[in-house]
Amino acid sequence: MEMAGKTAIVTGAATGIGAAIARAFDAKGARVAILDIDADRAAATAATLANRAISGAIDVRDRASVERAVPAAIEALGGLDVFCANAGVSTMKKAIDLTDEDWDFNFDVNARGVFLTNQAAVRHFLAAGKKGVIVNTASLAGKVGAPLLAHYSASKFAVLGWTQALAREMAPHGIRVNAVCPGFVRTSMQDREIVWEAELRGMTPEAVFNEYVSLTPLGRIEEPEDVADVVTFLASDAARFMTGQGVNVTGGVRMD
């Protein structure tokens, strides 16, 4: 229970990696706010946690929504120690077939959403004189361009660039900013991507899934909990001298 008495906000936490992050913080004793565009699912997930978790609606693409939801969550929690910008989306197409809408959808959630929510968290930390922690969810695709995911990759490269720059600006204030870069994670998003990729490559979904496993040196598909445990480490005092990092959590798919 090394995070007992701490508070954390996690966006995109109704399901998938975000829900796993919220559960991991809760298990370590932190009180968590689950923010998601799906308010009903966020409430249902919060109800499964032990430490008086709260929930709320947020559209990370919209400044007004962010500037309403984040301060409200901080007030309800009684403060903020850790902010996790996890909300994300993906679509899949060949680069030459991408539309403006495809590009904007990925960038609005994945990049703009990190920018807006990080900004809200940092403003609170600075006003409170607090040495807070931010952890952003990037991707393996933010380290190496992913075929059929050019727009998604670009948005996640943006997350890493933002994370590094913000970390440098906030270091004098004792505010640490890091990111995690998951690989092939077993989520509903991955389920959709496997079907899309199979159609685009003329394969079966089973063949795509098996390829993901074969590309992973540790020999299995990643679970959301594999990511969540790294996030809680980065949020803890054990990572007190880490900032500006994009930490690979890929089972060895990426090793640099």
Secondary structure, DSSP 8 states (H G I E B T S, - for coil): -TTTT-EEEEES-SSHHHHHHHHHHHHTT-EEEEEES-HHHHHHHHTT-SS--EEEE--TT-HHHHHHHHHHHHHHHTS-SEEEE---------GGG--HHHHHHHHIIIIIHHHHHHHHHHHHHHHHT---EEEEE--GGGTS--TT-HHHHHHHHHHHHHHHHHHHHHGGGT-EEEEEEE-SB-SHHHHHHHHHHHHHHT--HHHHHHHHHHT-TT-S-B-HHHHHHHHHHHHSGGGTT--S-EEEESTTS---
